[in-house]
Amino acid sequence: MRGKIIEYEAKTIRNEERKKFITETEERAKDMLRDKMTLPLVEKYTHLPMPRIEELARGLGLL
């Protein structure tokens, strides 16, 4: 039983770390967009999908 609990906790921690990484990456992308970096360059350096970058840009009023 203890092994399943540890496995669950590890999975939870991985998911939290992944969400944190995505949030930090999206914040970096927003900074790049505010600095007028082109969408393809933001995609290149953040590895975010273009539809998500466009969504972030629209949210900032840049598209």
VMD Tcl script that builds the backbone (N, CA, C; Angstrom):
set m [mol new atoms 189]
animate dup $m
set s [atomselect $m all]
$s set {name element resname resid chain x y z} {
  {N N MET 1 A 0.817 -1.195 0.000}
  {CA C MET 1 A 0.000 0.000 0.000}
  {C C MET 1 A 0.864 1.265 0.000}
  {N N ARG 2 A 1.942 1.230 0.765}
  {CA C ARG 2 A 2.816 2.404 0.866}
  {C C ARG 2 A 3.428 2.758 -0.491}
  {N N GLY 3 A 3.752 1.756 -1.298}
  {CA C GLY 3 A 4.319 2.004 -2.616}
  {C C GLY 3 A 3.375 2.775 -3.515}
  {N N LYS 4 A 2.086 2.480 -3.421}
  {CA C LYS 4 A 1.101 3.196 -4.232}
  {C C LYS 4 A 0.977 4.647 -3.796}
  {N N ILE 5 A 1.094 4.881 -2.491}
  {CA C ILE 5 A 1.019 6.258 -1.976}
  {C C ILE 5 A 2.215 7.056 -2.478}
  {N N ILE 6 A 3.399 6.477 -2.389}
  {CA C ILE 6 A 4.613 7.159 -2.854}
  {C C ILE 6 A 4.530 7.422 -4.349}
  {N N GLU 7 A 4.041 6.450 -5.106}
  {CA C GLU 7 A 3.885 6.619 -6.552}
  {C C GLU 7 A 2.908 7.753 -6.862}
  {N N TYR 8 A 1.817 7.825 -6.130}
  {CA C TYR 8 A 0.820 8.883 -6.319}
  {C C TYR 8 A 1.434 10.247 -5.996}
  {N N GLU 9 A 2.172 10.321 -4.879}
  {CA C GLU 9 A 2.797 11.582 -4.493}
  {C C GLU 9 A 3.827 12.030 -5.529}
  {N N ALA 10 A 4.583 11.093 -6.044}
  {CA C ALA 10 A 5.586 11.422 -7.067}
  {C C ALA 10 A 4.903 11.958 -8.321}
  {N N LYS 11 A 3.815 11.321 -8.693}
  {CA C LYS 11 A 3.074 11.770 -9.870}
  {C C LYS 11 A 2.502 13.174 -9.648}
  {N N THR 12 A 1.997 13.427 -8.461}
  {CA C THR 12 A 1.460 14.745 -8.125}
  {C C THR 12 A 2.550 15.807 -8.188}
  {N N ILE 13 A 3.705 15.495 -7.637}
  {CA C ILE 13 A 4.823 16.442 -7.661}
  {C C ILE 13 A 5.253 16.720 -9.099}
  {N N ARG 14 A 5.348 15.683 -9.923}
  {CA C ARG 14 A 5.718 15.883 -11.339}
  {C C ARG 14 A 4.714 16.783 -12.037}
  {N N ASN 15 A 3.426 16.565 -11.802}
  {CA C ASN 15 A 2.395 17.393 -12.432}
  {C C ASN 15 A 2.510 18.845 -11.985}
  {N N GLU 16 A 2.763 19.066 -10.702}
  {CA C GLU 16 A 2.910 20.431 -10.191}
  {C C GLU 16 A 4.131 21.109 -10.799}
  {N N GLU 17 A 5.221 20.383 -10.904}
  {CA C GLU 17 A 6.437 20.938 -11.506}
  {C C GLU 17 A 6.218 21.267 -12.979}
  {N N ARG 18 A 5.501 20.418 -13.663}
  {CA C ARG 18 A 5.203 20.658 -15.087}
  {C C ARG 18 A 4.363 21.918 -15.252}
  {N N LYS 19 A 3.342 22.082 -14.413}
  {CA C LYS 19 A 2.496 23.279 -14.473}
  {C C LYS 19 A 3.316 24.528 -14.190}
  {N N LYS 20 A 4.210 24.449 -13.213}
  {CA C LYS 20 A 5.069 25.583 -12.876}
  {C C LYS 20 A 5.963 25.940 -14.055}
  {N N PHE 21 A 6.546 24.932 -14.703}
  {CA C PHE 21 A 7.412 25.156 -15.851}
  {C C PHE 21 A 6.645 25.829 -16.988}
  {N N ILE 22 A 5.432 25.355 -17.265}
  {CA C ILE 22 A 4.619 25.930 -18.339}
  {C C ILE 22 A 4.271 27.378 -18.014}
  {N N THR 23 A 3.881 27.640 -16.773}
  {CA C THR 23 A 3.544 29.005 -16.366}
  {C C THR 23 A 4.744 29.932 -16.534}
  {N N GLU 24 A 5.912 29.492 -16.102}
  {CA C GLU 24 A 7.119 30.310 -16.237}
  {C C GLU 24 A 7.466 30.544 -17.703}
  {N N THR 25 A 7.308 29.535 -18.524}
  {CA C THR 25 A 7.587 29.657 -19.956}
  {C C THR 25 A 6.621 30.644 -20.601}
  {N N GLU 26 A 5.348 30.571 -20.234}
  {CA C GLU 26 A 4.365 31.496 -20.801}
  {C C GLU 26 A 4.632 32.928 -20.351}
  {N N GLU 27 A 5.086 33.122 -19.131}
  {CA C GLU 27 A 5.430 34.470 -18.668}
  {C C GLU 27 A 6.625 35.017 -19.449}
  {N N ARG 28 A 7.604 34.157 -19.720}
  {CA C ARG 28 A 8.744 34.568 -20.545}
  {C C ARG 28 A 8.283 34.953 -21.942}
  {N N ALA 29 A 7.364 34.164 -22.497}
  {CA C ALA 29 A 6.834 34.450 -23.831}
  {C C ALA 29 A 6.123 35.801 -23.836}
  {N N LYS 30 A 5.372 36.089 -22.789}
  {CA C LYS 30 A 4.680 37.385 -22.706}
  {C C LYS 30 A 5.688 38.527 -22.677}
  {N N ASP 31 A 6.770 38.357 -21.927}
  {CA C ASP 31 A 7.812 39.395 -21.901}
  {C C ASP 31 A 8.402 39.597 -23.291}
  {N N MET 32 A 8.658 38.518 -24.004}
  {CA C MET 32 A 9.196 38.609 -25.362}
  {C C MET 32 A 8.215 39.342 -26.279}
  {N N LEU 33 A 6.943 39.018 -26.156}
  {CA C LEU 33 A 5.927 39.664 -26.985}
  {C C LEU 33 A 5.829 41.150 -26.663}
  {N N ARG 34 A 5.882 41.489 -25.391}
  {CA C ARG 34 A 5.848 42.910 -24.998}
  {C C ARG 34 A 7.046 43.670 -25.555}
  {N N ASP 35 A 8.168 42.963 -25.687}
  {CA C ASP 35 A 9.382 43.571 -26.241}
  {C C ASP 35 A 9.401 43.540 -27.766}
  {N N LYS 36 A 8.251 43.201 -28.352}
  {CA C LYS 36 A 8.072 43.224 -29.813}
  {C C LYS 36 A 8.860 42.147 -30.552}
  {N N MET 37 A 9.169 41.041 -29.867}
  {CA C MET 37 A 9.825 39.928 -30.543}
  {C C MET 37 A 8.795 39.273 -31.466}
  {N N THR 38 A 9.220 38.831 -32.625}
  {CA C THR 38 A 8.287 38.223 -33.570}
  {C C THR 38 A 7.765 36.886 -33.035}
  {N N LEU 39 A 6.572 36.519 -33.485}
  {CA C LEU 39 A 5.956 35.274 -33.036}
  {C C LEU 39 A 6.834 34.052 -33.347}
  {N N PRO 40 A 7.413 33.962 -34.560}
  {CA C PRO 40 A 8.278 32.809 -34.826}
  {C C PRO 40 A 9.490 32.726 -33.886}
  {N N LEU 41 A 10.053 33.875 -33.492}
  {CA C LEU 41 A 11.186 33.840 -32.563}
  {C C LEU 41 A 10.735 33.422 -31.167}
  {N N VAL 42 A 9.569 33.887 -30.753}
  {CA C VAL 42 A 9.038 33.453 -29.456}
  {C C VAL 42 A 8.839 31.940 -29.475}
  {N N GLU 43 A 8.312 31.431 -30.571}
  {CA C GLU 43 A 8.107 29.987 -30.712}
  {C C GLU 43 A 9.449 29.248 -30.642}
  {N N LYS 44 A 10.441 29.782 -31.331}
  {CA C LYS 44 A 11.753 29.143 -31.376}
  {C C LYS 44 A 12.384 29.039 -29.987}
  {N N TYR 45 A 12.304 30.111 -29.217}
  {CA C TYR 45 A 13.002 30.138 -27.935}
  {C C TYR 45 A 12.199 29.585 -26.761}
  {N N THR 46 A 10.884 29.534 -26.878}
  {CA C THR 46 A 10.077 28.997 -25.778}
  {C C THR 46 A 9.584 27.580 -26.044}
  {N N HIS 47 A 9.553 27.193 -27.316}
  {CA C HIS 47 A 9.033 25.887 -27.732}
  {C C HIS 47 A 7.539 25.741 -27.436}
  {N N LEU 48 A 6.860 26.865 -27.260}
  {CA C LEU 48 A 5.410 26.827 -27.106}
  {C C LEU 48 A 4.787 26.695 -28.492}
  {N N PRO 49 A 3.621 26.069 -28.584}
  {CA C PRO 49 A 2.957 25.971 -29.889}
  {C C PRO 49 A 2.457 27.349 -30.337}
  {N N MET 50 A 2.504 27.578 -31.640}
  {CA C MET 50 A 2.112 28.877 -32.188}
  {C C MET 50 A 0.693 29.297 -31.768}
  {N N PRO 51 A -0.299 28.396 -31.775}
  {CA C PRO 51 A -1.635 28.835 -31.337}
  {C C PRO 51 A -1.640 29.391 -29.909}
  {N N ARG 52 A -0.820 28.825 -29.028}
  {CA C ARG 52 A -0.755 29.328 -27.647}
  {C C ARG 52 A -0.065 30.687 -27.608}
  {N N ILE 53 A 0.960 30.872 -28.405}
  {CA C ILE 53 A 1.650 32.167 -28.464}
  {C C ILE 53 A 0.696 33.234 -28.981}
  {N N GLU 54 A -0.062 32.892 -30.017}
  {CA C GLU 54 A -1.044 33.848 -30.555}
  {C C GLU 54 A -2.095 34.185 -29.504}
  {N N GLU 55 A -2.512 33.193 -28.735}
  {CA C GLU 55 A -3.498 33.428 -27.680}
  {C C GLU 55 A -2.930 34.369 -26.609}
  {N N LEU 56 A -1.677 34.165 -26.247}
  {CA C LEU 56 A -1.036 35.044 -25.283}
  {C C LEU 56 A -0.924 36.472 -25.834}
  {N N ALA 57 A -0.569 36.585 -27.102}
  {CA C ALA 57 A -0.440 37.908 -27.734}
  {C C ALA 57 A -1.793 38.616 -27.766}
  {N N ARG 58 A -2.846 37.877 -28.099}
  {CA C ARG 58 A -4.193 38.475 -28.096}
  {C C ARG 58 A -4.560 38.941 -26.691}
  {N N GLY 59 A -4.217 38.151 -25.690}
  {CA C GLY 59 A -4.504 38.530 -24.314}
  {C C GLY 59 A -3.788 39.799 -23.888}
  {N N LEU 60 A -2.660 40.066 -24.516}
  {CA C LEU 60 A -1.910 41.302 -24.237}
  {C C LEU 60 A -2.347 42.446 -25.138}
  {N N GLY 61 A -3.286 42.179 -26.032}
  {CA C GLY 61 A -3.752 43.205 -26.959}
  {C C GLY 61 A -2.767 43.489 -28.085}
  {N N LEU 62 A -1.920 42.525 -28.388}
  {CA C LEU 62 A -0.903 42.718 -29.421}
  {C C LEU 62 A -1.303 42.148 -30.778}
  {N N LEU 63 A -2.393 41.408 -30.826}
  {CA C LEU 63 A -2.886 40.870 -32.106}
  {C C LEU 63 A -4.303 41.326 -32.326}
}
mol reanalyze $m
mol bondsrecalc $m
mol representation Tube
mol addrep $m
